[in-house]
Amino acid sequence: MVARAAHTGRMLRAAVAFCLLLIAAAAWADRLQVVPDEDPDLLAGLAAYQARDPATAEAAFRRAAERNVRTAQFNLAVMYLTADGVAADPQAGLKWLRRAADNGMPRAQHALALLFERGEHVPKSLVEATRWFRHAAEQGWREAQVALATQYYLGRGAPRDSARAAHWYERAASQGDEGASYIIAGMYEHGDGVARDLMLAYYWYSQAAALGDRIAAIKAREVLARLREPAPGGGVVK
């Protein structure tokens, strides 16, 4: 029984690690984009950006950024870090990204966490990555919730803590994240970080399946079959 439980734990951790790679790749591919706001300079900058006039966009974004408008700070970071219409300037990009993150912009916090996770433009630090993931996750940024959960689950930049991992996976799953739905289902199925609950396992596998995960659909059917099995002494399996 102990060996079987250990094997199950290793398999689930391997699945989480694989999901982490997929999530990180997808998040990084979409890590920085110019985002609009209602500030006049930001609107002017966005119009210039869309008109492929990066010099005017940069100037407009800078005016708003210097007035401490966090979206403008993020926009400048986008342009400098990705050399989007301007010369690459990682130092300036990082400065403005930090400013936006310090001003509480969850998208910027998540982007900064990814830089620390990869060691890109900053010294690699999983501890700093976890800290910034947490800031963004607490504000409801779904991708950061998944990333923070995985940091806790694998012990990356934070002590391994399956209960905290489960909390953040479930938060992300509640916002419609397919991978998090599958992982929290597995945690409920095996009692990893949460009390074992096949009804909740079935629910989250079903949610993941509804989002397109074919393996989750198979797992949901398996768990449902187990729920319908008679328990010793009558009733159904709990």
Disulfide bonds with the S-S distance in Angstrom:
none
